[in-house]
Amino acid sequence: MTSPRHRLLPVLFLMMLWSLLLGTGTALAASEREYILGPGDVIKISVFEHPELATEVRVSETGRIRFPLVGEVPVGGLSTSQTESALVSALVGGGFLKKPQVNILLTVYRSQQIDILGHVGRPGRFPIDQHPARLSDFLAQAGGILPSGADVVRIVRSVSGKPQLLEINHLEMFDEGKLDRDLAVQGGDVIYVPRAPYYYAYGEIQRPGQFRVEARMTVMQAMAVAGGVTPRGTLRNMQVTRRDQQGNLRTFTPSLADYVQSDDVFYIKESLF
């Protein structure tokens, strides 16, 4: 016989799930109301107990909409909640309704766009047609990050009229489950995927050439990726040429435990014995 406690468990689980979904929906609705309207956006307007005023309209190139009774209303640059307030003021100010309750639903997002550049499959300009829109959504739309792309994605954003640089490690975001780094993009954002860092190896190495620098890669690991030394080569007195913070080149003998840096050039010498 099932105990009362066990019978309650599914009910409690459903209540918790409903609470989570309700909270998520509230957060999304609040985020949507902060969306700034612009040309091309389509909004659906309804007025409580006045179905004759229900309409769906596109924001014009001049940032205006036409609404029954009040005519043209400038909404470009306003959030959804601010547009609701503007329509309420227009209806009341024109003497059409006393206490209207206006609700706006965004149906098409078109005015807000972002640019995606660098090492992605399809660089270009993309409209924000959903809200909230995440970094991962747009990387997917741009064809994903190419093998030549870096692990860190850069986002240039205007904050109070000043450019701000954000850097997101997309590998950590998924490999380590740090989904809080999957930022919501904003209109005007520029997403740039730089070239992955590379190092170079030549001399007595099995596969001379350029190789990708992985996170926390040591010199020993870098030489292994390049196939190891030839029968005539030795890692003893190996040399690396590296550019310092001032941009000057310096050549030195590294430790096998040292970390490899971008654009390091390794020269593996021939063994004298």
GIPE-V776282 format. One record per residue. RES is the residue in one small letter. OMEGA is omega as a letter, one per 30 degrees, with the letter a starting at -180 (none if undefined). BURIAL is # if it has 24 or more other C-alpha atoms within 12 Angstrom, else .. D_CENTER is the distance of its C-alpha to the mean C-alpha in whole Angstrom. Layout:
BEGIN
res->RES omega->OMEGA burial->BURIAL d_center->D_CENTER
res->RES omega->OMEGA burial->BURIAL d_center->D_CENTER
END
This chain:
BEGIN
res->m omega->a burial->. d_center->52
res->t omega->a burial->. d_center->49
res->s omega->l burial->. d_center->49
res->p omega->a burial->. d_center->47
res->r omega->a burial->. d_center->45
res->h omega->l burial->. d_center->43
res->r omega->a burial->. d_center->44
res->l omega->a burial->. d_center->41
res->l omega->l burial->. d_center->38
res->p omega->l burial->. d_center->37
res->v omega->l burial->. d_center->37
res->l omega->l burial->. d_center->36
res->f omega->l burial->. d_center->33
res->l omega->l burial->. d_center->32
res->m omega->l burial->. d_center->33
res->m omega->l burial->. d_center->30
res->l omega->l burial->. d_center->28
res->w omega->l burial->. d_center->28
res->s omega->l burial->. d_center->28
res->l omega->a burial->. d_center->24
res->l omega->l burial->. d_center->23
res->l omega->l burial->. d_center->25
res->g omega->l burial->. d_center->23
res->t omega->l burial->. d_center->20
res->g omega->l burial->. d_center->21
res->t omega->l burial->. d_center->22
res->a omega->l burial->. d_center->19
res->l omega->l burial->. d_center->17
res->a omega->l burial->. d_center->20
res->a omega->l burial->. d_center->20
res->s omega->a burial->. d_center->16
res->e omega->a burial-># d_center->17
res->r omega->l burial-># d_center->20
res->e omega->l burial->. d_center->18
res->y omega->a burial-># d_center->17
res->i omega->a burial-># d_center->19
res->l omega->l burial-># d_center->21
res->g omega->a burial-># d_center->22
res->p omega->l burial-># d_center->23
res->g omega->l burial-># d_center->23
res->d omega->l burial-># d_center->22
res->v omega->a burial-># d_center->24
res->i omega->l burial-># d_center->25
res->k omega->a burial-># d_center->28
res->i omega->l burial-># d_center->30
res->s omega->l burial-># d_center->33
res->v omega->a burial-># d_center->36
res->f omega->l burial->. d_center->37
res->e omega->l burial->. d_center->41
res->h omega->a burial->. d_center->41
res->p omega->a burial->. d_center->40
res->e omega->l burial->. d_center->41
res->l omega->a burial-># d_center->38
res->a omega->a burial->. d_center->35
res->t omega->l burial-># d_center->34
res->e omega->a burial->. d_center->30
res->v omega->l burial-># d_center->30
res->r omega->l burial-># d_center->27
res->v omega->a burial-># d_center->26
res->s omega->l burial->. d_center->28
res->e omega->l burial->. d_center->28
res->t omega->l burial->. d_center->29
res->g omega->a burial-># d_center->27
res->r omega->l burial-># d_center->30
res->i omega->l burial-># d_center->31
res->r omega->a burial-># d_center->34
res->f omega->a burial-># d_center->36
res->p omega->l burial-># d_center->39
res->l omega->a burial->. d_center->42
res->v omega->l burial->. d_center->40
res->g omega->a burial->. d_center->39
res->e omega->l burial->. d_center->36
res->v omega->l burial-># d_center->33
res->p omega->a burial-># d_center->31
res->v omega->a burial-># d_center->27
res->g omega->a burial-># d_center->25
res->g omega->l burial->. d_center->23
res->l omega->l burial-># d_center->24
res->s omega->l burial-># d_center->22
res->t omega->a burial-># d_center->23
res->s omega->l burial-># d_center->25
res->q omega->l burial->. d_center->27
res->t omega->l burial-># d_center->28
res->e omega->l burial-># d_center->29
res->s omega->l burial-># d_center->31
res->a omega->l burial-># d_center->32
res->l omega->l burial-># d_center->34
res->v omega->a burial-># d_center->36
res->s omega->a burial->. d_center->37
res->a omega->a burial-># d_center->38
res->l omega->l burial-># d_center->40
res->v omega->a burial->. d_center->42
res->g omega->l burial->. d_center->42
res->g omega->l burial->. d_center->44
res->g omega->a burial->. d_center->46
res->f omega->l burial->. d_center->45
res->l omega->a burial->. d_center->43
res->k omega->a burial->. d_center->44
res->k omega->a burial->. d_center->41
res->p omega->l burial-># d_center->39
res->q omega->a burial-># d_center->36
res->v omega->l burial-># d_center->33
res->n omega->a burial-># d_center->30
res->i omega->l burial-># d_center->27
res->l omega->l burial-># d_center->25
res->l omega->l burial-># d_center->22
res->t omega->l burial-># d_center->22
res->v omega->l burial-># d_center->21
res->y omega->a burial-># d_center->17
res->r omega->a burial-># d_center->18
res->s omega->a burial-># d_center->18
res->q omega->a burial-># d_center->15
res->q omega->l burial-># d_center->13
res->i omega->l burial-># d_center->10
res->d omega->l burial-># d_center->11
res->i omega->a burial-># d_center->10
res->l omega->l burial-># d_center->12
res->g omega->a burial-># d_center->14
res->h omega->l burial-># d_center->15
res->v omega->a burial-># d_center->13
res->g omega->a burial->. d_center->16
res->r omega->l burial->. d_center->15
res->p omega->l burial-># d_center->14
res->g omega->l burial->. d_center->15
res->r omega->a burial-># d_center->14
res->f omega->l burial-># d_center->13
res->p omega->l burial-># d_center->14
res->i omega->a burial-># d_center->12
res->d omega->l burial-># d_center->15
res->q omega->a burial-># d_center->14
res->h omega->f burial-># d_center->13
res->p omega->l burial-># d_center->11
res->a omega->a burial-># d_center->8
res->r omega->l burial-># d_center->5
res->l omega->a burial-># d_center->2
res->s omega->l burial-># d_center->6
res->d omega->a burial-># d_center->7
res->f omega->l burial-># d_center->7
res->l omega->l burial-># d_center->7
res->a omega->l burial->. d_center->10
res->q omega->a burial-># d_center->11
res->a omega->l burial-># d_center->12
res->g omega->l burial->. d_center->14
res->g omega->l burial-># d_center->12
res->i omega->a burial-># d_center->12
res->l omega->l burial->. d_center->16
res->p omega->l burial->. d_center->18
res->s omega->a burial->. d_center->19
res->g omega->a burial-># d_center->15
res->a omega->l burial-># d_center->14
res->d omega->a burial-># d_center->13
res->v omega->l burial-># d_center->11
res->v omega->a burial-># d_center->8
res->r omega->l burial-># d_center->9
res->i omega->l burial-># d_center->7
res->v omega->a burial-># d_center->11
res->r omega->l burial-># d_center->11
res->s omega->l burial->. d_center->15
res->v omega->a burial->. d_center->16
res->s omega->l burial->. d_center->20
res->g omega->a burial->. d_center->20
res->k omega->a burial->. d_center->19
res->p omega->l burial->. d_center->16
res->q omega->a burial->. d_center->14
res->l omega->l burial->. d_center->12
res->l omega->l burial-># d_center->10
res->e omega->a burial-># d_center->10
res->i omega->l burial-># d_center->8
res->n omega->a burial-># d_center->10
res->h omega->l burial-># d_center->9
res->l omega->l burial->. d_center->13
res->e omega->a burial->. d_center->13
res->m omega->a burial->. d_center->11
res->f omega->a burial->. d_center->13
res->d omega->a burial->. d_center->16
res->e omega->l burial->. d_center->17
res->g omega->a burial->. d_center->15
res->k omega->a burial->. d_center->13
res->l omega->l burial->. d_center->11
res->d omega->l burial->. d_center->11
res->r omega->l burial->. d_center->8
res->d omega->a burial-># d_center->6
res->l omega->l burial-># d_center->5
res->a omega->a burial-># d_center->6
res->v omega->a burial-># d_center->6
res->q omega->l burial-># d_center->9
res->g omega->a burial-># d_center->12
res->g omega->l burial-># d_center->13
res->d omega->l burial-># d_center->9
res->v omega->l burial-># d_center->10
res->i omega->a burial-># d_center->7
res->y omega->l burial-># d_center->10
res->v omega->a burial-># d_center->11
res->p omega->l burial-># d_center->14
res->r omega->l burial-># d_center->17
res->a omega->l burial-># d_center->18
res->p omega->l burial-># d_center->21
res->y omega->l burial-># d_center->24
res->y omega->a burial-># d_center->28
res->y omega->l burial-># d_center->31
res->a omega->l burial-># d_center->34
res->y omega->a burial-># d_center->38
res->g omega->a burial-># d_center->41
res->e omega->l burial-># d_center->43
res->i omega->a burial-># d_center->40
res->q omega->a burial->. d_center->39
res->r omega->l burial->. d_center->36
res->p omega->l burial-># d_center->36
res->g omega->a burial-># d_center->33
res->q omega->a burial-># d_center->29
res->f omega->a burial-># d_center->27
res->r omega->l burial-># d_center->23
res->v omega->l burial-># d_center->23
res->e omega->a burial-># d_center->22
res->a omega->l burial->. d_center->21
res->r omega->l burial->. d_center->24
res->m omega->l burial-># d_center->26
res->t omega->l burial->. d_center->30
res->v omega->l burial-># d_center->32
res->m omega->l burial-># d_center->34
res->q omega->a burial-># d_center->31
res->a omega->l burial-># d_center->31
res->m omega->l burial-># d_center->34
res->a omega->l burial->. d_center->34
res->v omega->l burial-># d_center->31
res->a omega->l burial-># d_center->33
res->g omega->a burial->. d_center->36
res->g omega->a burial-># d_center->38
res->v omega->l burial-># d_center->41
res->t omega->l burial->. d_center->44
res->p omega->a burial->. d_center->47
res->r omega->a burial->. d_center->48
res->g omega->l burial-># d_center->45
res->t omega->l burial->. d_center->45
res->l omega->l burial-># d_center->42
res->r omega->a burial->. d_center->45
res->n omega->l burial->. d_center->44
res->m omega->a burial-># d_center->41
res->q omega->l burial-># d_center->39
res->v omega->l burial-># d_center->36
res->t omega->a burial-># d_center->35
res->r omega->l burial-># d_center->32
res->r omega->a burial->. d_center->31
res->d omega->a burial->. d_center->31
res->q omega->l burial->. d_center->29
res->q omega->l burial->. d_center->32
res->g omega->a burial->. d_center->31
res->n omega->l burial->. d_center->35
res->l omega->l burial->. d_center->35
res->r omega->a burial->. d_center->37
res->t omega->a burial->. d_center->39
res->f omega->l burial->. d_center->39
res->t omega->a burial->. d_center->40
res->p omega->l burial-># d_center->37
res->s omega->l burial->. d_center->38
res->l omega->l burial->. d_center->36
res->a omega->l burial->. d_center->34
res->d omega->l burial->. d_center->32
res->y omega->l burial->. d_center->29
res->v omega->l burial-># d_center->28
res->q omega->a burial-># d_center->26
res->s omega->l burial-># d_center->24
res->d omega->l burial-># d_center->27
res->d omega->l burial-># d_center->30
res->v omega->a burial-># d_center->33
res->f omega->l burial-># d_center->35
res->y omega->a burial-># d_center->39
res->i omega->a burial-># d_center->41
res->k omega->l burial-># d_center->45
res->e omega->l burial->. d_center->48
res->s omega->l burial->. d_center->49
res->l omega->a burial->. d_center->53
res->f omega->none burial->. d_center->54
END
